[in-house]
Amino acid sequence: DEMFGQLEIWSTGIISDRELYVKEIIPAQDDDLAYYCIIRVVQSPTVSRLFTIDVDFHGELNTEQRLVILFSLQESLRHPMIIVLEKCISSYVAVRPPSPNQPWSPCWEEH
């Protein structure tokens, strides 16, 4: 229940309670559609308290922008009753921990 509560707080809206959520990233403008992502929560068929969260992005977002959103989602799920297991994003994208000499925090600059 804590995970779904955190998803409700983080998301912009609920499409289907405890299953589909939407997060508006960039609102629609006169000459462009809204950029958003759909969050799908799938419960494991074998372990009742294990869930997979799939994120589908819609709109022209680059890798850095998508990672900022994913880190934001991951951060929102930090809760004493929730454990987020690491999962490889793809075989081509690797996220390195920040170096003490060059701290990096995800940011998104619009131009």
C-alpha positions as CSV (number, residue, x, y, z in Angstrom):
1,D,0.0,0.0,0.0
2,E,2.9,2.4,0.7
3,M,4.2,2.0,-2.9
4,F,0.8,2.8,-4.4
5,G,0.5,5.9,-2.1
6,Q,3.9,7.1,-3.2
7,L,3.0,6.6,-6.9
8,E,-0.2,8.6,-6.4
9,I,1.8,11.4,-4.9
10,W,4.5,11.4,-7.6
11,S,2.3,11.0,-10.6
12,T,0.1,13.6,-12.2
13,G,-2.9,11.3,-12.4
14,I,-4.2,7.8,-12.0
15,I,-5.4,5.9,-15.1
16,S,-6.3,2.7,-13.4
17,D,-5.8,2.5,-9.6
18,R,-2.9,0.2,-8.5
19,E,-2.0,-0.5,-12.1
20,L,-1.5,2.5,-14.4
21,Y,-0.3,6.1,-13.6
22,V,0.6,9.0,-15.8
23,K,3.2,11.7,-15.2
24,E,3.0,14.9,-17.3
25,I,6.6,16.0,-18.1
26,I,6.0,19.0,-20.4
27,P,2.5,20.3,-20.7
28,A,0.9,20.7,-24.2
29,Q,1.6,23.9,-26.0
30,D,0.0,25.6,-29.0
31,D,2.4,23.9,-31.4
32,D,3.2,20.7,-29.6
33,L,1.6,17.8,-27.7
34,A,2.2,17.1,-24.0
35,Y,5.2,15.0,-23.1
36,Y,4.4,12.4,-20.5
37,C,5.2,8.9,-19.3
38,I,2.9,6.0,-18.4
39,I,3.8,4.0,-15.3
40,R,2.6,0.4,-15.3
41,V,2.7,-1.6,-12.1
42,V,2.7,-5.4,-12.6
43,Q,2.5,-7.7,-9.6
44,S,4.6,-10.9,-9.6
45,P,2.5,-14.0,-10.2
46,T,4.6,-16.0,-7.7
47,V,5.5,-13.4,-5.0
48,S,2.6,-11.2,-3.8
49,R,4.7,-8.3,-2.5
50,L,7.0,-8.1,-5.6
51,F,6.2,-5.7,-8.3
52,T,7.7,-4.6,-11.6
53,I,7.3,-1.0,-12.6
54,D,7.5,-0.3,-16.4
55,V,7.9,3.3,-17.6
56,D,6.9,4.2,-21.1
57,F,7.8,7.7,-22.4
58,H,5.8,9.6,-24.9
59,G,7.3,12.7,-26.5
60,E,10.7,13.7,-27.8
61,L,12.8,13.3,-24.7
62,N,16.5,12.6,-24.7
63,T,18.3,10.0,-22.6
64,E,19.3,12.5,-19.9
65,Q,15.7,13.8,-19.5
66,R,14.4,10.2,-19.2
67,L,17.0,9.4,-16.6
68,V,16.0,12.5,-14.6
69,I,12.4,11.3,-14.5
70,L,13.5,7.7,-13.6
71,F,15.7,9.0,-10.8
72,S,12.8,11.2,-9.6
73,L,10.5,8.1,-9.5
74,Q,13.1,6.1,-7.7
75,E,13.6,8.8,-5.2
76,S,9.9,9.1,-4.6
77,L,9.8,5.4,-3.8
78,R,12.3,5.8,-0.9
79,H,10.2,4.7,2.1
80,P,11.1,2.5,5.0
81,M,8.6,-0.1,3.9
82,I,9.7,-0.1,0.2
83,I,12.8,-1.7,-1.2
84,V,13.7,-0.8,-4.8
85,L,15.8,-3.4,-6.5
86,E,18.3,-2.3,-9.1
87,K,17.6,-3.2,-12.7
88,C,19.7,-2.6,-15.8
89,I,18.0,0.1,-18.0
90,S,19.3,-1.4,-21.2
91,S,22.5,-3.1,-22.4
92,Y,23.7,0.3,-23.7
93,V,22.9,2.6,-20.8
94,A,24.9,2.4,-17.6
95,V,24.5,4.8,-14.7
96,R,27.7,5.4,-12.8
97,P,27.7,6.5,-9.2
98,P,29.0,10.1,-8.8
99,S,32.7,10.6,-8.3
100,P,33.7,12.5,-5.2
101,N,35.9,14.7,-7.4
102,Q,33.1,15.4,-9.9
103,P,29.7,15.2,-8.2
104,W,26.9,14.7,-10.7
105,S,23.3,15.1,-10.0
106,P,20.7,14.6,-12.7
107,C,19.3,17.8,-14.0
108,W,17.2,18.9,-16.9
109,E,17.7,22.2,-18.6
110,E,15.1,23.3,-21.1
111,H,16.3,25.5,-24.1
